[in-house]
Amino acid sequence: MFTRKHLIKRDRAMRIEVLPLVDIVFILLIFLAVTSTVKMAETGIKLKLPKAATSDQQQKGIAVVIGKDQRLYLNGQPVTEDGLYKKIIATDHKTPVALMADEATPYHRVVAVLDTIRLAGATNVVLQVTPKQTPHVITH
């Protein structure tokens, strides 16, 4: 059978220290908070973005803007569709590309620019919108 000495040794061996675990969880929490709040650079071009209830936070990457006048901007600088194609093809295809278009921009123009971005090899393209206030609906 077990003696008192064996029981004391066994009790000490099964002890788990919680303080280092709390430190690690705290560091992970800080890391996630900092990395999830990274935003894309503001373009400085006045846009009235469409609204959507399912909009996400901005990501760091390339900002492509179609102005109300249908002019194209890449990270705030005017660019042609050909220039846009060349700039995007020169970047990593996994770099996020946020496409922002004024709500008055014709749909065919947005599709044409989106097509140019995808033909250049970008695989991570998001349509940027303004968050929309949604009423809370209770269903039974």
C-alpha positions in Angstrom: 0.0 0.0 0.0 0.9 3.6 -0.1 2.7 5.3 2.7 2.1 8.9 3.7 5.4 9.8 2.0 4.2 8.4 -1.4 0.9 10.3 -1.1 2.6 13.6 -0.5 5.0 13.1 -3.5 2.1 12.1 -5.7 0.1 15.2 -4.7 2.9 17.5 -5.6 3.5 15.9 -9.0 -0.1 16.4 -10.1 -0.2 20.1 -9.4 -0.8 22.5 -12.4 0.5 26.0 -12.2 -2.2 28.4 -13.4 -0.2 31.7 -13.5 1.9 30.9 -16.6 -1.3 29.8 -18.4 -3.0 33.1 -17.5 0.1 35.0 -18.8 -0.1 33.2 -22.1 -3.8 33.7 -22.6 -3.4 37.4 -21.8 -0.6 37.8 -24.4 -2.7 36.0 -27.0 -5.6 38.3 -26.2 -3.5 41.4 -26.7 -2.1 40.0 -30.0 -5.5 39.3 -31.4 -6.8 42.7 -30.3 -4.0 44.5 -32.0 -4.0 42.5 -35.2 -7.7 42.6 -35.7 -7.9 46.5 -35.6 -5.4 47.1 -38.4 -7.1 49.3 -41.0 -6.4 50.2 -44.6 -5.1 53.6 -45.4 -7.7 56.2 -46.0 -7.9 57.2 -49.6 -8.9 60.9 -49.2 -11.4 60.7 -52.0 -14.9 61.7 -51.1 -17.2 58.7 -51.6 -20.7 57.9 -50.6 -20.4 54.1 -50.2 -23.4 51.9 -50.4 -24.7 50.5 -47.1 -24.8 46.9 -46.0 -25.7 45.2 -42.8 -23.0 42.5 -43.3 -20.0 44.8 -43.7 -16.7 43.9 -42.2 -13.8 45.9 -40.8 -11.3 47.3 -43.3 -8.1 45.2 -43.9 -4.6 46.3 -44.7 -3.8 46.1 -48.4 -4.5 47.9 -51.7 -7.4 50.4 -52.0 -9.0 50.7 -55.4 -11.6 53.5 -55.7 -14.0 54.4 -58.4 -15.1 58.0 -57.9 -18.5 59.5 -58.6 -17.0 60.7 -61.9 -16.0 57.1 -62.7 -12.3 57.9 -62.4 -10.1 55.2 -61.0 -7.7 55.6 -58.0 -5.1 53.2 -56.5 -4.2 54.0 -52.9 -5.4 57.6 -53.5 -3.4 58.2 -56.7 -5.2 58.5 -60.1 -4.6 55.5 -62.3 -5.9 54.0 -65.6 -7.3 50.5 -65.9 -4.1 49.4 -67.6 -2.0 51.0 -64.9 -4.2 49.3 -62.3 -3.6 46.0 -63.9 0.2 46.5 -64.0 0.3 47.6 -60.4 -1.8 44.7 -59.1 0.1 42.1 -61.2 3.3 43.3 -59.6 2.0 42.7 -56.0 1.5 39.4 -54.1 -1.8 37.8 -55.3 -2.8 37.2 -51.7 -2.7 40.9 -50.8 -6.2 42.1 -49.9 -7.7 44.5 -52.5 -10.6 46.6 -51.3 -12.8 47.9 -54.1 -14.7 51.0 -53.2 -17.2 52.6 -55.5 -19.5 55.6 -55.0 -23.1 54.4 -54.8 -23.8 56.5 -58.0 -21.3 54.5 -60.0 -22.9 52.4 -62.7 -22.8 48.7 -62.0 -21.1 47.9 -65.3 -18.2 50.1 -64.3 -17.8 48.3 -61.0 -17.9 44.9 -62.7 -15.3 46.0 -65.3 -12.8 47.2 -62.6 -13.4 44.0 -60.5 -12.7 42.0 -63.7 -9.4 43.9 -64.2 -8.4 43.3 -60.6 -9.1 39.5 -60.9 -7.4 39.2 -64.3 -4.3 40.7 -62.6 -4.3 37.8 -60.3 -5.7 39.2 -57.1 -7.5 36.4 -55.1 -8.5 38.4 -52.0 -10.9 41.1 -53.3 -13.5 42.7 -51.1 -16.2 45.3 -51.9 -16.0 48.0 -49.3 -19.4 49.3 -48.0 -20.6 51.5 -45.1 -22.1 49.6 -42.1 -25.9 49.8 -42.1 -28.0 50.1 -39.0 -30.4 47.1 -38.9 -33.5 47.0 -36.8 -33.7 44.2 -34.3 -36.4 41.8 -35.4 -37.8 39.4 -32.9 -39.3 36.2 -34.4 -41.2 33.6 -32.5 
